[in-house]
Amino acid sequence: MLAMDYRGPKRVRVTQKPMPEIKHPEDAIVRVTRSCICGSDLHLYNGNVPDTRVGTTFGHEFIGEVVEVGSEVTKLKVGDMVLVPFNIACGRCSFCQQGLFGNCHESNPMATAVGGIYGYSHTAGGFHGGQAEYVRVPYANFGPTVIPEGMDPDDAVLLTDVVPTGYQAAEMAGIQPGDTVVVFGAGPVGIMAARCAWLFGAGRVIVLDHIDYRLEFVKNYAPAEVYNFKTDMQDPVLFLKKQTDWLGADCVIDAVGAEAAGDVMQTITGRKLLVQAGSATAVHWAINSVKKGGIVSIVGVYGPTDNLVPIGNVLNKGLTIRANQASVKRLLPRLIEHVQNGVIRPKELITHRIPLEDIADGYRLFSDKLDNCIKPVLTMPTSR
Amino acid sequence: MPNPMDKYLIDPKSVPGWGIDADPDNDPTYPMKPNRTDVEQQGYTWERPTQQPADVEILHSNERPNLTAVFGTASPPMGLSGMIRRWAFRWSENEYNHWLPLILADRVNVVEGVLEDIAHGTFPNIWKEKGYNASWKHDRTGLVLRLAAFTAVAGGLVLWLSSDGDKKKAKRQQKHYRGAYYEQ
C-alpha cells in the first residue's frame, strides 16, 4: 500500500509499505478514504517532537471503511464507514472511565504524559497514522464511530480532531454569557475555537494572528474581530488591554502551540535551538493578556520538556489554566448534532485537496502557508 | 461619548447558535472529568484489555510497570539511533537525560535513513521530499532566495574552512623552512 514516509525534518515522501495487520483482538483495519494534514503534524514535520523515527507514517485525522476486524470486535463490522478520533482510548482505564479519552493509560507505553495518538511519534505510542491507504485502528469497539447517514465525508473527517479540539478549547475556557474571548492563532483549530466560543455565550470574540488571509477567513466564518499582531500593533498584550477597558480578556485561548511566531527570543530558543519545547509565545501572551482571575485554555501543542512562561503572573493574577488533548469521543454526540443542524460547518475550512502521492508538496504548502492554504485534505488512490 | 470599540463589536444574538451550549456551572471549579468517579484512587485496578504480544522491541517509559495493552509497532529501535534510544529510556520522562538523547537519536536516524536509501541503490530525491515543487509553483522568489542564502552560507563556510586549511599548511611549511634554516 502507499503511505507517507517521514525521512527527517521537512523531508517526507510516499512509499510502498506492507499492509497493516491485526495485532490485537480488538483491532480493525480501515481503508482510508479521507485524511488530513493537521497543524500539529507540522511539529513532527519540523523535527520538534522527540522520538520521531524515520520510516513512521503520520496522520491522526482520517475516516474510512472497515475492511477487517479482530476476533474481539463486536461493535463494528466489515463495510462500516467510520470516523476515527485522533486519540486511541481503551474506554476501561480509570481515566477513560471519567471521560478523559485523550489521557488513556492503556495505549502508549512510551510515555505516561500523553495517551496514544495515531501517527504522532513514539512519544505518543509509535502507531502508524492515517496518511496512508490503510491503517491499523486499535480498540475498535470503543474509538471509531460510524459516520451518520447523510453526513458529508468532508465534515466527518474534520470531526476527528479540528472541530472537537476547537470546541474543547472554548469549553475549557469556561466562557460565561457576555465574556470577552481572545483566541491566539487563526489556523483551523483557532478558527473553530472562535466559532465555538459563541456557542458558549461569548459577548465578544477577538482573534490575533499574523497571516492576513486566515484572519479574513475567521472574520467572516466565526465571525470575529481580527487583528494582525505584526502590522496592527507593537505589543499584543498592551493592545488587548486597551481593547478590554484596561482589564484584560475574560478568557484567552492558545490555539497555536510550539510553532508560534512573534517573539525573537522564543523563536530562537524554541524553534531553532530546541532548548525549550517549542516557542511559547502564544501562552506567554495569553497569561499576560487575560484579566485577573481569568482563564487560559491551552490546546496548542508543545513538546514534553520545558517552556519559558511567566508562571509568576499566573500566581499573582490568580489565573486558572486548563489544557488537554481533546476528548473526541466524549464530544462527538453533541458535535455531530451541531454539524447536522448546520450550527458548525466544518468543510468550509477545506481549501486544498492533495493526492497522497504529492504529500511532500502538501506539507510544504501547509507549512509555509502558500496559496492561501487553511486546511489540506489528502485524497487516496483507492477512493478516487 | 460613543465608544470607539463599537464599530468592531458583533451583536452576539446575530451569530447562529449563540449561547446554545452556555453552561453556568462551567466555571474554573467545574471538574474537567465529566463522569467523576475517583476510581483512580483505588489504584491500577481496572480490568485490563487483552495484552498485545510484543513481536518487535518496544521501549517503555520507566514511569509505568509494563507495556500498555496496545501499542504501535512502527520503526523499532535499530542501529546507533536505537542504542541511543535504549539509553534514553533508562531515564524517566522527568529527566533531560530522557528527552535530549531522543532528539539526538532522531537526528542520527535521519543519517541512517539516507545511508539505508543508498544501500538500497537509491539516493533520496531531496527536491521532491522537501516539497519544493509547491514552493516553485507558489513562492518561487522565496525559494530562490532561500536556496541562494543556503548556497552563500555553505559556500562561505567551505571557503573559510579551506582558507583556514591553507593558512595552517603555510604555517607548517614556514616552520619546516625555519627548521631547515637553523639546521644549516
Contacts between the chains, C-beta under 8 A, distances in Angstrom:
chain1	res1	chain2	res2	distance
A	7	B	110	7.0
A	7	B	113	5.4
A	7	B	114	7.9
A	7	B	124	6.5
A	7	B	129	5.8
A	8	B	109	7.9
A	8	B	110	3.5
A	8	B	113	6.4
A	8	B	114	8.0
A	9	B	110	7.3
A	10	B	130	5.7
A	10	B	131	7.9
A	11	B	110	7.8
A	11	B	124	7.3
A	11	B	126	7.1
A	11	B	129	4.3
A	11	B	130	5.8
A	12	B	129	6.2
A	12	B	131	7.7
A	13	B	124	7.8
A	13	B	125	7.5
A	13	B	128	6.9
A	13	B	129	4.9
A	23	B	52	5.5
A	23	B	53	7.7
A	23	B	55	7.7
A	23	B	70	7.5
A	23	B	73	6.5
A	24	B	49	7.9
A	24	B	50	6.6
A	24	B	52	4.1
A	24	B	69	7.5
A	24	B	70	5.1
A	25	B	50	5.4
A	26	B	49	6.5
A	26	B	50	7.0
A	26	B	70	7.6
A	27	B	70	7.7
A	47	B	106	6.4
A	47	B	107	7.8
A	50	B	99	5.0
A	50	B	102	3.9
A	50	B	103	5.0
A	50	B	106	6.8
A	51	B	85	7.0
A	51	B	102	4.6
A	51	B	105	7.4
A	51	B	106	6.8
A	52	B	106	5.5
A	53	B	74	7.0
A	53	B	75	3.9
A	53	B	77	8.0
A	53	B	81	7.7
A	53	B	106	7.1
A	53	B	109	5.9
A	54	B	75	6.7
A	54	B	109	4.7
A	54	B	110	6.1
A	54	B	112	6.8
A	54	B	113	3.9
A	55	B	74	7.0
A	55	B	75	4.3
A	55	B	113	7.1
A	56	B	74	4.9
A	56	B	75	5.3
A	57	B	74	7.0
A	72	B	50	6.8
A	88	B	70	7.1
A	90	B	49	5.4
A	90	B	69	6.4
A	90	B	70	7.6
A	92	B	46	5.5
A	92	B	47	6.5
A	92	B	48	7.4
A	92	B	49	6.3
A	93	B	46	5.4
A	94	B	37	7.8
A	94	B	39	4.4
A	94	B	40	3.9
A	94	B	42	7.7
A	94	B	46	5.9
A	95	B	40	7.2
A	97	B	35	6.8
A	97	B	37	6.0
A	97	B	39	5.6
A	97	B	46	7.3
A	98	B	33	4.0
A	98	B	34	7.2
A	98	B	35	5.1
A	98	B	36	6.0
A	98	B	37	5.8
A	98	B	39	7.1
A	98	B	40	7.9
A	99	B	33	5.9
A	99	B	34	4.0
A	99	B	35	5.0
A	100	B	32	7.6
A	100	B	33	6.2
A	105	B	64	8.0
A	105	B	68	7.0
A	106	B	48	6.7
A	106	B	49	6.0
A	106	B	68	4.7
A	106	B	69	4.4
A	106	B	70	6.8
A	107	B	68	5.5
A	107	B	69	7.7
A	107	B	70	5.8
A	107	B	71	7.5
A	108	B	68	5.9
A	108	B	71	7.0
A	109	B	58	6.0
A	109	B	59	7.9
A	109	B	60	3.8
A	109	B	61	6.7
A	109	B	64	6.8
A	109	B	66	7.6
A	109	B	67	4.5
A	109	B	68	4.6
A	109	B	71	5.0
A	110	B	58	7.9
A	110	B	59	6.3
A	110	B	60	6.3
A	110	B	61	5.9
A	110	B	71	7.7
A	111	B	61	5.3
A	111	B	93	5.7
A	112	B	61	5.3
A	112	B	63	4.5
A	112	B	64	5.5
A	112	B	93	6.4
A	113	B	93	5.8
A	116	B	68	7.4
A	116	B	70	7.2
A	116	B	71	7.4
A	116	B	72	7.2
A	122	B	59	7.6
A	122	B	72	7.3
A	122	B	74	7.6
A	122	B	75	7.5
A	123	B	102	7.7
A	125	B	68	7.8
A	125	B	71	5.9
A	125	B	72	4.9
A	126	B	58	7.3
A	126	B	71	6.2
A	126	B	72	3.4
A	126	B	73	6.8
A	126	B	74	5.1
A	126	B	75	7.3
A	127	B	71	7.7
A	127	B	72	3.3
A	127	B	74	6.5
A	128	B	72	6.6
A	128	B	74	4.7
A	138	B	52	7.9
A	138	B	70	4.2
A	139	B	49	7.4
A	139	B	70	6.7
A	171	B	21	7.7
A	171	B	26	6.9
A	172	B	32	7.3
A	174	B	26	5.1
A	174	B	27	5.4
A	174	B	28	5.7
A	174	B	30	7.0
A	175	B	22	7.7
A	175	B	26	7.7
A	176	B	22	7.6
A	176	B	24	6.9
A	176	B	26	7.9
A	176	B	27	7.3
A	177	B	19	6.1
A	177	B	22	5.5
A	178	B	12	8.0
A	196	B	21	7.9
A	198	B	12	6.6
A	198	B	15	4.5
A	198	B	17	6.4
A	198	B	18	5.1
A	198	B	19	7.8
A	199	B	17	5.0
A	199	B	18	7.2
A	199	B	19	7.2
A	199	B	20	5.6
A	199	B	21	4.5
A	199	B	22	7.9
A	200	B	19	7.4
A	200	B	21	5.3
A	200	B	22	5.5
A	200	B	23	7.1
A	200	B	26	7.6
A	201	B	12	7.5
A	201	B	18	6.9
A	201	B	19	4.2
A	201	B	21	7.9
A	201	B	22	3.7
A	202	B	12	6.8
A	203	B	12	5.6
A	204	B	9	6.5
A	204	B	10	7.3
A	204	B	12	7.8
A	205	B	10	7.4
A	223	B	10	5.6
A	223	B	15	6.7
A	224	B	10	7.4
A	225	B	8	4.6
A	225	B	9	7.6
A	225	B	10	7.1
A	243	B	5	6.6
A	274	B	103	6.5
A	295	B	28	6.0
A	303	B	99	7.8
A	304	B	93	6.5
A	304	B	99	6.2
A	305	B	96	7.1
A	305	B	99	5.0
A	305	B	100	8.0
A	320	B	28	3.9
A	322	B	28	7.4
A	322	B	32	6.7
A	324	B	32	6.9
A	330	B	34	6.3
A	334	B	21	7.4
A	338	B	17	7.2
A	342	B	16	7.6
A	343	B	16	6.2
A	343	B	17	4.0
A	343	B	20	7.1
A	344	B	17	7.7
A	358	B	133	7.8
A	360	B	128	5.9
A	360	B	129	5.4
A	360	B	130	6.7
A	360	B	131	4.0
A	360	B	133	7.8
A	360	B	134	7.9
A	361	B	131	4.6
A	361	B	133	5.2
A	361	B	134	3.8
A	362	B	131	7.3
A	362	B	134	7.5
A	363	B	131	5.5
A	364	B	130	6.8
A	364	B	131	2.8
A	364	B	132	7.0
A	364	B	134	4.3
A	364	B	135	5.8
A	365	B	131	7.1
A	365	B	134	4.6
A	365	B	138	6.9
A	367	B	131	8.0
A	368	B	134	7.9
A	368	B	135	6.8
A	368	B	139	6.5
A	368	B	142	7.6
A	370	B	134	6.2
A	370	B	135	7.1
A	370	B	138	3.9
A	370	B	139	5.4
A	371	B	138	4.7
